[in-house]
Amino acid sequence: VSKRETPLTADRFYWNRGDFIMAHTRMRTFNTRETYPEQNLDNDLSQGVVARGATVFLRGQVSQDLDSRDSLHAGDPALQTQKTMENIELLLEEAGSCMAHVCRIVVYLTDIRHRESVYQEMGRWLKGVYPCSTGLVVSALARPEWLVEIEVTAVIPDE
């Protein structure tokens, strides 16, 4: 396995993160530019991911301060997504993983009109990662001020 700082262009990616190299096979990678040409999206996704290592399952994350549990950015789906992704990054690091090892995301929206702004922000955090992604529109989340909730499954790499 050769060391690479960035992913290969094929369906297998090698990530150099510190002292280890982790291989995840990303199946049938694609970019949302081709899948949803009418939407202003640029997200790298895949149909499936085969990963080695332990797994971390994150609870659905929202725009909430993890310490105080205060809800943040009411009414702004882009800022809610930014805070949600910050929480995800922090929790993955605490678990011994990182954004590069995200294999699956599930996005819950309360309004389809927020999809573009949510996916644009989320895409900035996951550029080049190619996770499997499912998006759902739901009637409500646990609190009325929450517009987006994101679940993540990631790998904790073998040392």
N, C-alpha and C positions, 0 to 999 in steps of 0.2 A: 504494500500500500504506500503510495507516494504521499508526501506531505503537501497539502494545499491550503492556502489561506481562504480561498473562495471555492464555491461548488464547481464541479465539472459541468459540462453542458449536457452530458448524457443523464440517464435516469438513476445513476448511483452518485452519491455525494460524499465527500470526505471533508470533515471539519477539523481543522487544527485549532484546538482550544487549550493552550497551556501545554501540559505534559502528556496529553493523550490525543489519539486520533480515533474518531468514532465513525463508523460507516453505517449509513441508513440507506436502504434501497427505496427510492421514491418511484412509485409506479405511475406511468402515464402522466408525466408532468404537463402542466398547461398554464397559460396566463389568461386572466379574465378579460384582457383586451380582445381576444379572439372569441371567447365564449359569450360575452355580453357587449358587443360593439356599440350598442346604443347608450351604454352607461360609461361614465368617466371613471373606469376602474383599471388598476394595473397591479393585480395581486398574483403572486406565484403560488399555485396550488398543485395537488396531485390527487389521483384517484385512490391511492393507497400508499401506506408506508410500512415497510418491514424493518424493525429496529432490534438491536441487541442491547442488553443492559436491563437494569431495574426500571420500573415505571413509576412516574408520579402522576397522580390524578388530582387536578385542582378543582375545587368546588367552583361553581359558577361565580365569576368575579364581576363586580359592579363598580361604579364610581363612588367608592366609599373609602374613607380613611381607615386603614387596617387597625390602627390603634384606638382611635376615639369612636370608630364606627359611624362617624358623621357622614351623611350623604353629601356629595359635592356636585356642582355644575348642573343643577336642576334646569331642565328645559334645553340643554345644549348637547345633542348627541355626539358631536365630534369631541368636545372636551370630556364628556363622560367616557368615551372610548379611550382617549388618551390616558385618563386616570386608571381605567380598567387595565390597560396594557402595562402601565407602570406597576400596578399591583401584581400582575401575572409575572412580570420580569423579576420582581423582588421575591415572590414566593418560590419561583423556580430556582433562583440563586440560593435561597435558604435551604432548598431540598438537595442541592448539589448538581443542579442542571442549569440550563440557560435557554434562551429563545431559539438558538440554533438546533436544539433537540426537541422542539415541539413537533409532534406527529399528527395530532388531531385537534381541531377546534370546532366548537359548536357555538353559533352566535344566535342569540334570542333578541329580536327587536319587537317593540310594541307598535311600530308604525313603519310600513314599507317605505314611506317617503324618507326615512332616515338611513336607508340602506347605503346609498352612495357615500354620504359623509362618514358613516361608521366604517365601511370597508376601505375607504381611502386612508383613514387614520390607522386602522389595523394593518393594512398593507405596508405602511412605512415600517412597522415593527417586525414584520415577517418577510421582508424582501429577501429573496434567495433561499428561503427555508422550505417552501413547497409542502405545507401540511395538508392533510385531508381536511376538508371544511364542509360543514353543513350549516345552512342558515334557515332560521325559522321565524315566522311572524306570529306572535302570541297576543292574546287580548290584554294581558297585564303581567307585570313582574311582582315580586313580593312587596315592593313599596311603590306608590304611585309616581314618585319623582324619577324612578329609574326607567330609562328608555332603552338600555342595552345591557345584556348580561352575556359573558363569554366564559365557556368551559374550555379547559385545555388538558390534554394528555401529552406528556413529554417523557423522554427517556432520561434516566440518570446514568451517565456513561460509566462503563467499566473502566477502572483505573489501569 
